[in-house]
Amino acid sequence: MCRNIRQLHNFEPPATTDEVRAAALQYVRKVSGSTKPSHANQEAFDEAVEAVAHATQHLLDHLTTSAPPKDREVEAAKARARAQARYAAS
């Protein structure tokens, strides 16, 4: 999985439409191998982003879990600590 795509399930507050679309955009960029499609491919690229975003939102809306929701700030702090440890060792 692309490391820029973040987990969106089981957070409080739930993932926003913008977060879902950003994840879809990253996925389509990764699969297509292009961060900026040519003019000829722009429509197909945009359609793919919308389709992936729709499927992602559908998935998030229908997933269930018994685990308590994660706090976004706590998870972000953990990620910063992991990054600091990883890059400090370099």
ChimeraX attribute file (.defattr): number of C-alpha atoms within 10 A of each C-alpha:
attribute: neighborCount
match mode: 1-to-1
recipient: residues
	/A:1	7
	/A:2	11
	/A:3	6
	/A:4	10
	/A:5	15
	/A:6	13
	/A:7	11
	/A:8	17
	/A:9	17
	/A:10	19
	/A:11	14
	/A:12	13
	/A:13	10
	/A:14	15
	/A:15	16
	/A:16	11
	/A:17	12
	/A:18	10
	/A:19	16
	/A:20	22
	/A:21	19
	/A:22	17
	/A:23	22
	/A:24	23
	/A:25	21
	/A:26	19
	/A:27	20
	/A:28	20
	/A:29	18
	/A:30	13
	/A:31	10
	/A:32	13
	/A:33	10
	/A:34	12
	/A:35	11
	/A:36	11
	/A:37	15
	/A:38	10
	/A:39	9
	/A:40	8
	/A:41	10
	/A:42	12
	/A:43	12
	/A:44	12
	/A:45	20
	/A:46	14
	/A:47	11
	/A:48	18
	/A:49	21
	/A:50	17
	/A:51	14
	/A:52	19
	/A:53	23
	/A:54	16
	/A:55	14
	/A:56	16
	/A:57	19
	/A:58	11
	/A:59	12
	/A:60	16
	/A:61	11
	/A:62	7
	/A:63	9
	/A:64	10
	/A:65	8
	/A:66	6
	/A:67	7
	/A:68	9
	/A:69	13
	/A:70	14
	/A:71	12
	/A:72	16
	/A:73	10
	/A:74	10
	/A:75	12
	/A:76	11
	/A:77	11
	/A:78	12
	/A:79	12
	/A:80	12
	/A:81	11
	/A:82	12
	/A:83	11
	/A:84	11
	/A:85	11
	/A:86	10
	/A:87	8
	/A:88	8
	/A:89	6
	/A:90	5
